[in-house]
Amino acid sequence: MPQSYAEFHRRSIEDRDGFWREQAELIDWHRPFDQVCDYSQPPFARWF
């Protein structure tokens, strides 16, 4: 876990999908997600 807000923020920018995967794993889902974000239709993104 990042030690400071600055580190947390930096991580969210440098590894967007990895960062959000880690955050999403802290949530109990009804069914597991198989993709963090679908970027196939820019400029729109579909999360989880």
Biopython code that builds the backbone (N, CA, C, O; Angstrom):
import numpy as np
from Bio.PDB.StructureBuilder import StructureBuilder

atoms = [
    (1, "MET", "N", (0.855, -1.182, 0.000)),
    (1, "MET", "CA", (0.000, 0.000, 0.000)),
    (1, "MET", "C", (0.894, 1.235, 0.000)),
    (1, "MET", "O", (1.869, 1.294, 0.750)),
    (2, "PRO", "N", (0.574, 2.212, -0.826)),
    (2, "PRO", "CA", (1.377, 3.442, -0.858)),
    (2, "PRO", "C", (1.415, 4.123, 0.501)),
    (2, "PRO", "O", (0.465, 4.046, 1.280)),
    (3, "GLN", "N", (2.521, 4.786, 0.768)),
    (3, "GLN", "CA", (2.728, 5.410, 2.066)),
    (3, "GLN", "C", (2.187, 6.827, 2.154)),
    (3, "GLN", "O", (2.005, 7.340, 3.258)),
    (4, "SER", "N", (1.924, 7.474, 1.033)),
    (4, "SER", "CA", (1.455, 8.851, 1.070)),
    (4, "SER", "C", (0.466, 9.091, -0.064)),
    (4, "SER", "O", (0.354, 8.296, -0.997)),
    (5, "TYR", "N", (-0.242, 10.199, 0.043)),
    (5, "TYR", "CA", (-1.173, 10.558, -1.019)),
    (5, "TYR", "C", (-0.432, 10.718, -2.338)),
    (5, "TYR", "O", (-0.907, 10.254, -3.374)),
    (6, "ALA", "N", (0.720, 11.366, -2.312)),
    (6, "ALA", "CA", (1.496, 11.593, -3.538)),
    (6, "ALA", "C", (1.865, 10.266, -4.200)),
    (6, "ALA", "O", (1.778, 10.140, -5.421)),
    (7, "GLU", "N", (2.271, 9.289, -3.414)),
    (7, "GLU", "CA", (2.625, 7.971, -3.955)),
    (7, "GLU", "C", (1.379, 7.269, -4.509)),
    (7, "GLU", "O", (1.423, 6.649, -5.572)),
    (8, "PHE", "N", (0.293, 7.375, -3.787)),
    (8, "PHE", "CA", (-0.972, 6.788, -4.215)),
    (8, "PHE", "C", (-1.385, 7.390, -5.556)),
    (8, "PHE", "O", (-1.761, 6.659, -6.473)),
    (9, "HIS", "N", (-1.318, 8.690, -5.675)),
    (9, "HIS", "CA", (-1.680, 9.399, -6.903)),
    (9, "HIS", "C", (-0.744, 9.019, -8.048)),
    (9, "HIS", "O", (-1.203, 8.749, -9.158)),
    (10, "ARG", "N", (0.552, 8.998, -7.790)),
    (10, "ARG", "CA", (1.538, 8.637, -8.811)),
    (10, "ARG", "C", (1.240, 7.247, -9.359)),
    (10, "ARG", "O", (1.260, 7.033, -10.571)),
    (11, "ARG", "N", (0.969, 6.317, -8.475)),
    (11, "ARG", "CA", (0.674, 4.939, -8.882)),
    (11, "ARG", "C", (-0.579, 4.882, -9.758)),
    (11, "ARG", "O", (-0.622, 4.120, -10.724)),
    (12, "SER", "N", (-1.587, 5.673, -9.432)),
    (12, "SER", "CA", (-2.831, 5.663, -10.210)),
    (12, "SER", "C", (-2.614, 6.170, -11.629)),
    (12, "SER", "O", (-3.353, 5.798, -12.541)),
    (13, "ILE", "N", (-1.616, 7.007, -11.819)),
    (13, "ILE", "CA", (-1.313, 7.549, -13.144)),
    (13, "ILE", "C", (-0.379, 6.623, -13.922)),
    (13, "ILE", "O", (-0.586, 6.382, -15.111)),
    (14, "GLU", "N", (0.638, 6.112, -13.255)),
    (14, "GLU", "CA", (1.652, 5.293, -13.938)),
    (14, "GLU", "C", (1.139, 3.913, -14.338)),
    (14, "GLU", "O", (1.554, 3.369, -15.361)),
    (15, "ASP", "N", (0.247, 3.352, -13.543)),
    (15, "ASP", "CA", (-0.297, 2.019, -13.851)),
    (15, "ASP", "C", (-1.795, 2.033, -13.575)),
    (15, "ASP", "O", (-2.268, 1.447, -12.601)),
    (16, "ARG", "N", (-2.522, 2.706, -14.440)),
    (16, "ARG", "CA", (-3.960, 2.923, -14.235)),
    (16, "ARG", "C", (-4.712, 1.617, -14.004)),
    (16, "ARG", "O", (-5.428, 1.492, -13.010)),
    (17, "ASP", "N", (-4.566, 0.646, -14.895)),
    (17, "ASP", "CA", (-5.318, -0.601, -14.745)),
    (17, "ASP", "C", (-4.884, -1.389, -13.514)),
    (17, "ASP", "O", (-5.721, -1.938, -12.798)),
    (18, "GLY", "N", (-3.587, -1.444, -13.268)),
    (18, "GLY", "CA", (-3.102, -2.147, -12.085)),
    (18, "GLY", "C", (-3.604, -1.513, -10.804)),
    (18, "GLY", "O", (-4.014, -2.205, -9.873)),
    (19, "PHE", "N", (-3.568, -0.194, -10.765)),
    (19, "PHE", "CA", (-4.046, 0.543, -9.594)),
    (19, "PHE", "C", (-5.519, 0.248, -9.341)),
    (19, "PHE", "O", (-5.902, -0.086, -8.220)),
    (20, "TRP", "N", (-6.349, 0.370, -10.381)),
    (20, "TRP", "CA", (-7.786, 0.164, -10.199)),
    (20, "TRP", "C", (-8.127, -1.300, -9.958)),
    (20, "TRP", "O", (-9.117, -1.589, -9.286)),
    (21, "ARG", "N", (-7.333, -2.235, -10.488)),
    (21, "ARG", "CA", (-7.549, -3.653, -10.169)),
    (21, "ARG", "C", (-7.350, -3.874, -8.666)),
    (21, "ARG", "O", (-8.150, -4.551, -8.021)),
    (22, "GLU", "N", (-6.284, -3.301, -8.120)),
    (22, "GLU", "CA", (-6.025, -3.438, -6.681)),
    (22, "GLU", "C", (-7.162, -2.850, -5.857)),
    (22, "GLU", "O", (-7.574, -3.441, -4.858)),
    (23, "GLN", "N", (-7.669, -1.698, -6.263)),
    (23, "GLN", "CA", (-8.765, -1.071, -5.525)),
    (23, "GLN", "C", (-10.034, -1.908, -5.637)),
    (23, "GLN", "O", (-10.745, -2.093, -4.649)),
    (24, "ALA", "N", (-10.320, -2.414, -6.830)),
    (24, "ALA", "CA", (-11.532, -3.205, -7.048)),
    (24, "ALA", "C", (-11.496, -4.520, -6.281)),
    (24, "ALA", "O", (-12.543, -5.042, -5.900)),
    (25, "GLU", "N", (-10.315, -5.055, -6.054)),
    (25, "GLU", "CA", (-10.206, -6.311, -5.316)),
    (25, "GLU", "C", (-10.562, -6.132, -3.842)),
    (25, "GLU", "O", (-10.736, -7.120, -3.128)),
    (26, "LEU", "N", (-10.672, -4.901, -3.382)),
    (26, "LEU", "CA", (-11.084, -4.619, -2.006)),
    (26, "LEU", "C", (-12.607, -4.645, -1.852)),
    (26, "LEU", "O", (-13.122, -4.534, -0.740)),
    (27, "ILE", "N", (-13.322, -4.793, -2.965)),
    (27, "ILE", "CA", (-14.787, -4.807, -2.975)),
    (27, "ILE", "C", (-15.272, -6.241, -3.153)),
    (27, "ILE", "O", (-14.686, -7.010, -3.914)),
    (28, "ASP", "N", (-16.338, -6.594, -2.452)),
    (28, "ASP", "CA", (-16.988, -7.892, -2.655)),
    (28, "ASP", "C", (-17.961, -7.746, -3.819)),
    (28, "ASP", "O", (-18.949, -7.018, -3.720)),
    (29, "TRP", "N", (-17.684, -8.436, -4.918)),
    (29, "TRP", "CA", (-18.503, -8.348, -6.124)),
    (29, "TRP", "C", (-19.485, -9.512, -6.171)),
    (29, "TRP", "O", (-19.204, -10.586, -5.638)),
    (30, "HIS", "N", (-20.640, -9.302, -6.807)),
    (30, "HIS", "CA", (-21.597, -10.399, -7.010)),
    (30, "HIS", "C", (-21.012, -11.428, -7.964)),
    (30, "HIS", "O", (-21.203, -12.632, -7.791)),
    (31, "ARG", "N", (-20.305, -10.949, -8.962)),
    (31, "ARG", "CA", (-19.545, -11.843, -9.847)),
    (31, "ARG", "C", (-18.217, -11.159, -10.138)),
    (31, "ARG", "O", (-18.167, -9.936, -10.273)),
    (32, "PRO", "N", (-17.166, -11.915, -10.234)),
    (32, "PRO", "CA", (-15.838, -11.328, -10.457)),
    (32, "PRO", "C", (-15.751, -10.627, -11.813)),
    (32, "PRO", "O", (-16.347, -11.071, -12.794)),
    (33, "PHE", "N", (-15.014, -9.547, -11.849)),
    (33, "PHE", "CA", (-14.789, -8.872, -13.124)),
    (33, "PHE", "C", (-13.635, -9.551, -13.834)),
    (33, "PHE", "O", (-12.743, -10.108, -13.195)),
    (34, "ASP", "N", (-13.655, -9.504, -15.165)),
    (34, "ASP", "CA", (-12.573, -10.131, -15.926)),
    (34, "ASP", "C", (-11.715, -9.101, -16.653)),
    (34, "ASP", "O", (-10.679, -9.441, -17.225)),
    (35, "GLN", "N", (-12.145, -7.855, -16.629)),
    (35, "GLN", "CA", (-11.374, -6.794, -17.267)),
    (35, "GLN", "C", (-11.582, -5.520, -16.460)),
    (35, "GLN", "O", (-12.708, -5.187, -16.091)),
    (36, "VAL", "N", (-10.495, -4.813, -16.189)),
    (36, "VAL", "CA", (-10.598, -3.579, -15.419)),
    (36, "VAL", "C", (-11.303, -2.507, -16.244)),
    (36, "VAL", "O", (-12.266, -1.898, -15.777)),
    (37, "CYS", "N", (-10.833, -2.274, -17.456)),
    (37, "CYS", "CA", (-11.419, -1.230, -18.291)),
    (37, "CYS", "C", (-11.326, -1.621, -19.761)),
    (37, "CYS", "O", (-10.289, -2.090, -20.232)),
    (38, "ASP", "N", (-12.424, -1.421, -20.471)),
    (38, "ASP", "CA", (-12.473, -1.694, -21.908)),
    (38, "ASP", "C", (-12.345, -0.364, -22.642)),
    (38, "ASP", "O", (-13.231, 0.487, -22.556)),
    (39, "TYR", "N", (-11.241, -0.189, -23.363)),
    (39, "TYR", "CA", (-10.967, 1.053, -24.085)),
    (39, "TYR", "C", (-11.258, 0.911, -25.580)),
    (39, "TYR", "O", (-10.761, 1.709, -26.374)),
    (40, "SER", "N", (-12.036, -0.066, -25.974)),
    (40, "SER", "CA", (-12.204, -0.379, -27.392)),
    (40, "SER", "C", (-13.063, 0.625, -28.169)),
    (40, "SER", "O", (-13.081, 0.593, -29.400)),
    (41, "GLN", "N", (-13.772, 1.510, -27.470)),
    (41, "GLN", "CA", (-14.616, 2.486, -28.164)),
    (41, "GLN", "C", (-14.307, 3.901, -27.683)),
    (41, "GLN", "O", (-15.140, 4.533, -27.032)),
    (42, "PRO", "N", (-13.110, 4.400, -28.002)),
    (42, "PRO", "CA", (-12.746, 5.738, -27.537)),
    (42, "PRO", "C", (-13.690, 6.799, -28.100)),
    (42, "PRO", "O", (-14.162, 6.646, -29.227)),
    (43, "PRO", "N", (-13.969, 7.828, -27.385)),
    (43, "PRO", "CA", (-13.336, 8.244, -26.135)),
    (43, "PRO", "C", (-14.015, 7.650, -24.911)),
    (43, "PRO", "O", (-13.756, 8.089, -23.791)),
    (44, "PHE", "N", (-14.882, 6.657, -25.103)),
    (44, "PHE", "CA", (-15.622, 6.069, -23.994)),
    (44, "PHE", "C", (-14.875, 4.872, -23.410)),
    (44, "PHE", "O", (-14.206, 4.128, -24.127)),
    (45, "ALA", "N", (-15.002, 4.707, -22.123)),
    (45, "ALA", "CA", (-14.396, 3.561, -21.443)),
    (45, "ALA", "C", (-15.483, 2.862, -20.631)),
    (45, "ALA", "O", (-16.356, 3.506, -20.050)),
    (46, "ARG", "N", (-15.413, 1.542, -20.603)),
    (46, "ARG", "CA", (-16.360, 0.758, -19.805)),
    (46, "ARG", "C", (-15.567, 0.111, -18.676)),
    (46, "ARG", "O", (-14.673, -0.700, -18.920)),
    (47, "TRP", "N", (-15.897, 0.472, -17.446)),
    (47, "TRP", "CA", (-15.159, -0.002, -16.278)),
    (47, "TRP", "C", (-15.797, -1.259, -15.702)),
    (47, "TRP", "O", (-17.016, -1.328, -15.545)),
    (48, "PHE", "N", (-14.975, -2.243, -15.391)),
    (48, "PHE", "CA", (-15.326, -3.497, -14.738)),
    (48, "PHE", "C", (-16.447, -4.186, -15.471)),
    (48, "PHE", "O", (-16.880, -5.264, -15.063)),
]
sb = StructureBuilder()
sb.init_structure("model")
sb.init_model(0)
sb.init_chain("A")
sb.init_seg("    ")
for serial, (resi, resn, name, xyz) in enumerate(atoms, 1):
    if name == "N":
        sb.init_residue(resn, " ", resi, " ")
    sb.init_atom(name, np.array(xyz, "f"), 0.0, 1.0, " ", f" {name:<3s}", serial, name[0])
structure = sb.get_structure()
